[in-house]
Amino acid sequence: MKKPNIWICTCVHLLLYMTVAAYSSEIGNPITDDIKKISLLKQNIPKDYKITISYIPKEASGMCWVKLNVFHLEMSLKGLAQKFGNISSNKDNIGTFVQILQEMRYHMGRSLEDSMIEFECHYIEEMWYTAKYFEFVEDFFNTANSSREAEDCEPLPCPTSTKTTIISTTTASPGSRHHSTNEKQNGSSDAIEKGAFLSKVVESSLLSLLSIPFIAVLFLLVWKIKSRRNAPQTERSVEEGPALFSGEEAHIPPLDVEISEKNRLNIIRAV
């Protein structure tokens, strides 16, 4: 009775092993201890170093998250490896991950390219610090080794904003793309407001220049009216002529005094 049980257990374990092996070959992720090298890369690369990566968030890709990120992660790691010398251990460790990603792409086949085209509008390009970048790399490999990729990937509707390059230290989300678009719109609105303000200033200055001739004409009219009012007074003074008594004529005694003097002389002669 014990031998049949042993054979049954052996068959069950064999079937489980074949299932795991078939699944591992399907997604192309060899299970190795190379993932532990990620912690070494974190320590060897400066914390304030920024690494460019293009990716799709999990909420936009669902079960196809690993499949849609494998190619761009490979390209990002290749670019990072070129920053180190040929004898650098960092370059060797990064090369190990690049080789794993290439094997994964090989097993995924041509369906990978078709899926990337369908999800093209959902890719986000950002620059992450070292810790955040390698946390993403570690999450990628852990997810690839523990989950099964869906054969058919159904993309979500494309966002209204276009793909932009963002320098950020926080986790990216669709709201970040909308934020950058709003900044551009705000910048254009500010430029329009500045242009409108300058046009108003120019318009007001032109109006002030045009008002100067009208003010001058107004002053001339006032001056002519005042000059015409003063003209009759001068004409009257000319028509009245000189004064009735002037010079010595003003000192001639009155006529009655002269007559009384002549009478006094005649009386003296008669006597």
C-alpha positions as CSV (number, residue, x, y, z in Angstrom):
1,M,0.0,0.0,0.0
2,K,2.9,2.4,0.6
3,K,4.4,2.0,-2.9
4,P,1.3,3.2,-4.8
5,N,1.2,6.3,-2.5
6,I,4.8,7.0,-3.2
7,W,4.2,6.8,-7.0
8,I,1.2,9.0,-6.7
9,C,3.2,11.7,-4.8
10,T,6.0,11.4,-7.3
11,C,3.6,12.0,-10.2
12,V,2.0,14.9,-8.5
13,H,5.3,16.6,-7.8
14,L,6.4,15.9,-11.4
15,L,3.3,17.5,-12.8
16,L,3.7,20.6,-10.5
17,Y,7.4,21.0,-11.6
18,M,6.4,20.7,-15.3
19,T,3.7,23.4,-14.8
20,V,6.1,25.8,-13.1
21,A,8.8,25.1,-15.8
22,A,6.3,25.7,-18.6
23,Y,5.1,28.9,-17.0
24,S,8.6,30.2,-16.5
25,S,9.5,29.5,-20.1
26,E,6.3,31.2,-21.3
27,I,7.0,34.6,-19.7
28,G,10.8,34.3,-20.2
29,N,11.9,35.1,-16.6
30,P,14.6,32.8,-15.4
31,I,14.4,32.5,-11.6
32,T,17.9,33.4,-10.4
33,D,19.5,35.3,-7.5
34,D,20.5,38.2,-9.7
35,I,17.7,40.3,-8.4
36,K,19.7,40.7,-5.2
37,K,22.3,42.7,-7.1
38,I,19.8,45.6,-7.2
39,S,20.7,46.5,-3.6
40,L,24.3,46.7,-4.6
41,L,23.5,49.1,-7.5
42,K,21.5,51.3,-5.1
43,Q,24.5,51.6,-2.8
44,N,27.1,52.2,-5.6
45,I,25.2,54.9,-7.5
46,P,24.8,58.4,-5.9
47,K,21.4,59.0,-4.4
48,D,20.9,62.3,-6.1
49,Y,21.6,60.8,-9.6
50,K,18.6,61.0,-11.9
51,I,17.8,58.2,-14.4
52,T,15.4,58.6,-17.3
53,I,12.8,55.9,-17.8
54,S,9.7,55.5,-19.9
55,Y,7.0,53.3,-18.4
56,I,3.2,52.5,-18.1
57,P,1.6,52.6,-14.6
58,K,-0.1,49.5,-13.4
59,E,-3.5,51.1,-13.3
60,A,-3.3,51.8,-17.1
61,S,-1.9,48.3,-18.1
62,G,-3.5,45.8,-15.8
63,M,-2.2,42.3,-16.3
64,C,0.0,43.4,-19.2
65,W,2.2,45.6,-17.0
66,V,5.3,43.5,-17.2
67,K,4.9,42.9,-20.9
68,L,4.4,46.6,-21.8
69,N,7.4,47.8,-19.7
70,V,10.0,45.2,-20.6
71,F,11.4,46.9,-23.7
72,H,11.6,50.5,-22.3
73,L,13.2,49.2,-19.0
74,E,15.8,47.4,-21.1
75,M,16.6,50.6,-23.0
76,S,16.8,52.6,-19.8
77,L,19.3,50.1,-18.2
78,K,21.4,50.1,-21.4
79,G,21.7,53.8,-21.2
80,L,22.6,53.6,-17.5
81,A,25.3,51.0,-18.2
82,Q,27.0,53.3,-20.7
83,K,27.7,55.8,-17.8
84,F,30.2,53.3,-16.3
85,G,33.6,52.1,-17.5
86,N,34.3,48.7,-18.9
87,I,35.8,47.4,-15.7
88,S,33.1,48.6,-13.5
89,S,31.1,46.1,-11.4
90,N,28.0,48.3,-11.8
91,K,28.2,47.9,-15.6
92,D,28.4,44.1,-15.2
93,N,25.4,43.9,-12.8
94,I,23.3,46.1,-15.1
95,G,24.3,43.9,-18.1
96,T,22.9,40.9,-16.2
97,F,19.5,42.5,-16.0
98,V,19.6,43.6,-19.6
99,Q,20.3,40.0,-20.7
100,I,17.3,38.8,-18.6
101,L,15.0,41.4,-20.2
102,Q,16.2,40.4,-23.7
103,E,15.3,36.8,-23.0
104,M,11.9,37.9,-21.8
105,R,11.3,39.8,-25.0
106,Y,12.4,36.8,-27.1
107,H,9.8,34.6,-25.4
108,M,7.0,37.2,-25.8
109,G,7.4,37.3,-29.5
110,R,5.9,39.7,-32.0
111,S,2.8,40.3,-29.8
112,L,4.9,42.6,-27.7
113,E,5.3,45.1,-30.4
114,D,1.6,45.1,-31.3
115,S,0.7,45.6,-27.6
116,M,3.2,48.5,-27.3
117,I,1.6,50.2,-30.3
118,E,-1.9,49.9,-28.8
119,F,-0.7,51.3,-25.4
120,E,1.6,54.0,-26.9
121,C,-0.5,56.9,-25.6
122,H,-0.2,55.7,-22.0
123,Y,3.6,55.8,-21.8
124,I,5.1,58.3,-19.4
125,E,8.7,59.5,-19.5
126,E,10.2,60.7,-16.2
127,M,13.5,61.2,-14.4
128,W,13.8,59.3,-11.1
129,Y,16.4,59.4,-8.3
130,T,18.4,56.2,-7.8
131,A,16.3,54.7,-5.0
132,K,13.0,55.2,-6.7
133,Y,14.4,53.9,-10.0
134,F,15.7,50.6,-8.6
135,E,12.6,50.1,-6.5
136,F,10.7,50.1,-9.9
137,V,13.3,47.6,-11.3
138,E,12.9,45.3,-8.3
139,D,9.1,45.5,-8.4
140,F,9.2,44.7,-12.1
141,F,11.2,41.5,-11.7
142,N,9.3,40.4,-8.6
143,T,6.0,40.9,-10.5
144,A,7.4,39.0,-13.5
145,N,8.3,36.0,-11.4
146,S,5.1,35.9,-9.4
147,S,2.3,36.7,-11.8
148,R,1.0,35.5,-15.1
149,E,0.8,37.8,-18.1
150,A,-2.4,38.0,-20.0
151,E,-2.3,37.1,-23.7
152,D,-4.7,39.8,-24.9
153,C,-4.2,43.3,-23.5
154,E,-7.1,45.7,-23.8
155,P,-5.9,49.3,-23.7
156,L,-7.8,52.0,-21.8
157,P,-9.0,55.2,-23.7
158,C,-6.1,57.5,-24.4
159,P,-5.7,60.5,-22.0
160,T,-6.5,63.9,-23.4
161,S,-3.0,65.3,-22.8
162,T,0.0,64.2,-24.9
163,K,3.0,62.4,-23.5
164,T,5.4,64.8,-21.8
165,T,8.8,64.6,-20.1
166,I,8.6,65.3,-16.4
167,I,11.4,65.6,-13.8
168,S,9.9,64.3,-10.6
169,T,10.8,62.5,-7.4
170,T,7.3,61.3,-6.6
171,T,5.3,58.5,-8.1
172,A,3.9,59.5,-11.5
173,S,0.2,59.5,-12.2
174,P,-2.1,60.6,-14.9
175,G,-2.7,63.8,-12.9
176,S,0.9,64.8,-13.4
177,R,0.4,65.0,-17.1
178,H,-2.7,67.1,-16.7
179,H,-0.7,69.4,-14.3
180,S,2.0,70.0,-16.9
181,T,-0.6,70.8,-19.5
182,N,-2.3,73.2,-17.2
183,E,1.1,75.0,-16.6
184,K,1.5,75.4,-20.4
185,Q,-2.0,76.8,-20.6
186,N,-1.4,79.2,-17.7
187,G,1.8,80.3,-19.4
188,S,0.0,81.1,-22.6
189,S,-2.7,82.9,-20.8
190,D,-0.1,85.0,-18.9
191,A,1.5,85.9,-22.2
192,I,-1.9,87.0,-23.6
193,E,-2.6,89.1,-20.6
194,K,0.8,90.8,-20.9
195,G,0.2,91.5,-24.6
196,A,-3.2,93.0,-23.8
197,F,-1.7,95.2,-21.0
198,L,1.0,96.5,-23.4
199,S,-1.5,97.3,-26.1
200,K,-3.6,99.3,-23.5
201,V,-0.5,101.2,-22.5
202,V,0.4,102.0,-26.1
203,E,-3.2,103.1,-26.8
204,S,-3.3,105.4,-23.8
205,S,0.0,107.0,-24.7
206,L,-1.2,107.6,-28.3
207,L,-4.4,109.2,-27.0
208,S,-2.4,111.5,-24.8
209,L,-0.2,112.6,-27.7
210,L,-3.3,113.3,-29.9
211,S,-4.9,115.4,-27.1
212,I,-1.9,117.9,-27.1
213,P,-2.9,119.7,-30.4
214,F,-6.5,120.1,-29.1
215,I,-5.3,121.7,-25.9
216,A,-3.1,124.1,-27.8
217,V,-6.0,125.1,-30.1
218,L,-8.1,125.7,-27.0
219,F,-5.5,128.0,-25.5
220,L,-5.3,130.0,-28.7
221,L,-9.1,130.5,-28.8
222,V,-9.1,131.7,-25.2
223,W,-6.3,134.2,-25.9
224,K,-8.1,135.6,-29.0
225,I,-11.3,136.1,-27.1
226,K,-9.5,138.0,-24.3
227,S,-7.7,140.1,-26.8
228,R,-10.9,141.1,-28.5
229,R,-12.5,142.1,-25.2
230,N,-9.5,144.5,-24.4
231,A,-9.5,146.1,-27.9
232,P,-12.7,148.4,-27.4
233,Q,-11.2,150.0,-24.2
234,T,-8.1,151.2,-26.1
235,E,-10.1,152.6,-29.0
236,R,-12.3,154.6,-26.5
237,S,-9.2,156.2,-24.9
238,V,-7.9,157.3,-28.3
239,E,-11.3,158.8,-29.4
240,E,-11.6,160.9,-26.2
241,G,-8.4,162.8,-27.1
242,P,-6.1,164.8,-24.8
243,A,-7.1,166.5,-21.6
244,L,-8.9,169.9,-21.7
245,F,-6.4,171.6,-19.6
246,S,-2.7,170.8,-19.7
247,G,0.6,172.6,-18.9
248,E,0.3,176.4,-18.3
249,E,-3.3,176.6,-19.4
250,A,-4.2,174.7,-16.2
251,H,-2.8,177.7,-14.1
252,I,-4.8,180.5,-15.8
253,P,-7.0,182.2,-13.2
254,P,-10.8,182.1,-13.6
255,L,-12.6,184.7,-15.8
256,D,-14.4,186.5,-13.0
257,V,-11.1,187.3,-11.2
258,E,-9.8,189.0,-14.3
259,I,-13.0,191.2,-14.7
260,S,-12.8,192.3,-11.1
261,E,-9.2,193.4,-11.6
262,K,-10.0,195.5,-14.6
263,N,-12.9,197.3,-12.8
264,R,-10.5,198.1,-9.9
265,L,-8.0,199.7,-12.4
266,N,-10.7,201.8,-14.1
267,I,-11.9,203.2,-10.7
268,I,-8.3,204.2,-9.9
269,R,-8.0,206.1,-13.2
270,A,-11.2,208.0,-12.7
271,V,-10.1,209.3,-9.4
